[in-house]
Amino acid sequence: MSLGSHLQELKKKHATLSARVEAEMASPGSDSLEVAALKKRKLALKQEIARLSEGVSA
């Protein structure tokens, strides 16, 4: 898998998590621990995307 395709896959996962967070927060009976866990995973993906993107542009 090339770096570019890996970045695309990470961006897709980030977008999916973002949608899940939005849906979970809109749900009246949402679990705050689940939302927090999703947000942590989303942030980790964002950081990895940024780290890998820096390597591409360097």
Summary of the structure (lengths in Angstrom):
residues: 58
radius of gyration: 13.6
end to end distance: 19.6
largest distance: 45.4
contacts: 137
relative contact order: 0.18
helix: 86%
strand: 0%
